[in-house]
Amino acid sequence: MVECTSVTVFAAIGAAFIGFKLLTLLKTLFDTFVASGVSLKKFGAGEGAWAVVTGATDGIGKEFALQLAKKKFNVLLISRTASKLEAAAKDISEQFGVETKTFAMDFTKGDAEDFKKVGEIIDSIKVGVLVNNVGVNHDIPTPFVEEDDTIINNIIEVNIKGLMKMTKLVLPQMKANHKGLIFNMGSFAGLVPTPYLSVYSAGKAFLSTWSQALGTEVAKDGIVVEHVNTYFVVSAMSKIRKPSLLIPTAKNYVASVLSKVGVPCGANVPFTSTPYPMHGVVNWAINNLLTNQFWVTQNDNIQKDIRKRALRKREREAAARKAE
Ligand SMILES: NC(=O)c1ccc[n+]([C@@H]2O[C@H](COP(=O)([O-])OP(=O)(O)OC[C@H]3O[C@@H](n4cnc5c(N)ncnc54)[C@H](OP(=O)(O)O)[C@@H]3O)[C@@H](O)[C@H]2O)c1
């Protein structure tokens, strides 16, 4: 009798556990395929508001600039190369008839004068959206002990310090206007620690925690902070050229981000969204299936493999140079 009761209790606990997991999966699927995000009109689209996009001349950042312009935001584009900025700004104003401004700066320098100047531009416009997109990574997966100090400093300067400085420049006016949207471009490397990309991975984990804390602080001021959790996207940084079910083009990726503002999709922490459908499902799996150690080990194996191939490529290139 006692045995029968304990079996029933364990079966009920098991059924409740599986039921809860299934509910979270259903919620992920609903968020991903059905729910609509907050309208960008709430942040001034079509009413003269500006979107500020860092790393705006390539990859995901360029798509943010284009698609926000299409939604009728004026756009301030920021990245290193003045010629690429001018070309992107011209393209945007011709295609969408919005105003553009550009500012060339290298975030790795952390130059106070650059931030002062960009701050002056920001103070002269009404900022509705900030896209904290610019990011740098390790050149190839590298053991921390062997990593070049310049690369380590660059990752911290761009992915952490630069992003916080940009946010501080827009927050006062967003607070005064009682509206604003801040996208922080995160990565699955911040969700699951990634050996051999340890500084990038930890920087993105910082971003996740910081976004949740900041998002809570400023919600009362009408400001939405959205930490965008990104798996691979076709881009120069990912070195992936062909899209697949799991790896969208930057264009499709950004379209997902902009349509799901405020919708977590696969994410289970506040102020975070995993808006691209297959990324959402993978995020759910990471949160709900197997152990963190399992996922870290997967990352370890993947990065070791990428490192091996990258080192072989370097050797081939060195041999080819020698032969010339
Ligand atoms: N692609 C992915 O698979 C992936 C996955 C997860 C997360 N993310 C995140 O998404 C964001 C964008 O990545 P992406 O793949 O689109 O990058 P990307 O294709 O390499 O584009 C980088 C952009 O940033 C600019 N930039 C690079 N270094 C800069 C610097 N030091 N100062 C100022 N501007 C700089 C580049 O223009 P200039 O060269 O002219 O400066 C370019 O416009 C990053 O935060 C990244 O961590 C990407």
The ligand as a Tripos MOL2 file, in Angstrom:
@<TRIPOS>MOLECULE
LIG
   48    52     1     0     0
SMALL
NO_CHARGES

@<TRIPOS>ATOM
      1 N1         27.1420   37.2940  -36.6290 N.am      1 LIG1
      2 C1         26.9000   36.4350  -35.6480 C.2       1 LIG1
      3 O1         26.8310   35.2020  -35.8720 O.2       1 LIG1
      4 C2         26.6450   36.9410  -34.2520 C.ar      1 LIG1
      5 C3         26.2640   36.0110  -33.2710 C.ar      1 LIG1
      6 C4         26.0380   36.4770  -31.9840 C.ar      1 LIG1
      7 C5         26.1600   37.8160  -31.6760 C.ar      1 LIG1
      8 N2         26.5370   38.6940  -32.6380 N.ar      1 LIG1
      9 C6         26.6830   40.1090  -32.2670 C.3       1 LIG1
     10 O2         26.0570   40.9370  -33.2200 O.3       1 LIG1
     11 C7         26.7710   42.1770  -33.3370 C.3       1 LIG1
     12 C8         27.0780   42.4800  -34.7980 C.3       1 LIG1
     13 O3         27.8330   41.4270  -35.3530 O.3       1 LIG1
     14 P1         28.0840   41.2580  -36.9230 P.3       1 LIG1
     15 O4         28.3110   39.8080  -37.1330 O.co2     1 LIG1
     16 O5         27.0220   41.9510  -37.6920 O.co2     1 LIG1
     17 O6         29.4770   42.0340  -37.0850 O.3       1 LIG1
     18 P2         30.2420   42.4540  -38.4290 P.3       1 LIG1
     19 O7         29.5900   41.8700  -39.6240 O.co2     1 LIG1
     20 O8         31.6670   42.1070  -38.1630 O.co2     1 LIG1
     21 O9         30.0290   44.0630  -38.5080 O.3       1 LIG1
     22 C9         30.7540   44.8690  -37.6730 C.3       1 LIG1
     23 C10        30.3500   46.3410  -37.8450 C.3       1 LIG1
     24 O10        30.9470   47.0520  -36.7750 O.3       1 LIG1
     25 C11        31.9050   47.9860  -37.2990 C.3       1 LIG1
     26 N3         33.0700   47.9140  -36.4210 N.ar      1 LIG1
     27 C12        33.8960   46.8640  -36.2380 C.ar      1 LIG1
     28 N4         34.8520   47.1660  -35.3560 N.ar      1 LIG1
     29 C13        34.6210   48.4490  -34.9650 C.ar      1 LIG1
     30 C14        35.2600   49.3280  -34.0700 C.ar      1 LIG1
     31 N5         36.3630   48.9690  -33.4110 N.pl3     1 LIG1
     32 N6         34.7480   50.5630  -33.8970 N.ar      1 LIG1
     33 C15        33.6620   50.9560  -34.5790 C.ar      1 LIG1
     34 N7         33.0120   50.1830  -35.4470 N.ar      1 LIG1
     35 C16        33.4820   48.9280  -35.6450 C.ar      1 LIG1
     36 C17        32.1770   47.5450  -38.7240 C.3       1 LIG1
     37 O11        32.4600   48.6400  -39.6210 O.3       1 LIG1
     38 P3         33.9340   49.2150  -39.8320 P.3       1 LIG1
     39 O12        34.7830   48.0130  -40.1340 O.co2     1 LIG1
     40 O13        33.8760   50.2040  -40.9230 O.co2     1 LIG1
     41 O14        34.2460   49.8400  -38.5510 O.co2     1 LIG1
     42 C18        30.8170   46.9630  -39.1070 C.3       1 LIG1
     43 O15        29.9360   48.0060  -39.4760 O.3       1 LIG1
     44 C19        28.0260   42.0230  -32.4620 C.3       1 LIG1
     45 O16        27.8090   42.6350  -31.2110 O.3       1 LIG1
     46 C20        28.1560   40.5190  -32.2790 C.3       1 LIG1
     47 O17        28.8110   40.1880  -31.0850 O.3       1 LIG1
     48 C21        26.7830   38.2870  -33.9290 C.ar      1 LIG1
@<TRIPOS>BOND
     1     1     2 1
     2     2     3 2
     3     2     4 1
     4     4     5 ar
     5     4    48 ar
     6     5     6 ar
     7     6     7 ar
     8     7     8 ar
     9     8     9 1
    10     8    48 ar
    11     9    10 1
    12     9    46 1
    13    10    11 1
    14    11    12 1
    15    11    44 1
    16    12    13 1
    17    13    14 1
    18    14    15 2
    19    14    16 1
    20    14    17 1
    21    17    18 1
    22    18    19 2
    23    18    20 1
    24    18    21 1
    25    21    22 1
    26    22    23 1
    27    23    24 1
    28    23    42 1
    29    24    25 1
    30    25    26 1
    31    25    36 1
    32    26    27 ar
    33    26    35 ar
    34    27    28 ar
    35    28    29 ar
    36    29    30 ar
    37    29    35 ar
    38    30    31 1
    39    30    32 ar
    40    32    33 ar
    41    33    34 ar
    42    34    35 ar
    43    36    37 1
    44    36    42 1
    45    37    38 1
    46    38    39 2
    47    38    40 1
    48    38    41 1
    49    42    43 1
    50    44    45 1
    51    44    46 1
    52    46    47 1
@<TRIPOS>SUBSTRUCTURE
     1 LIG1         1 GROUP 0 **** ****
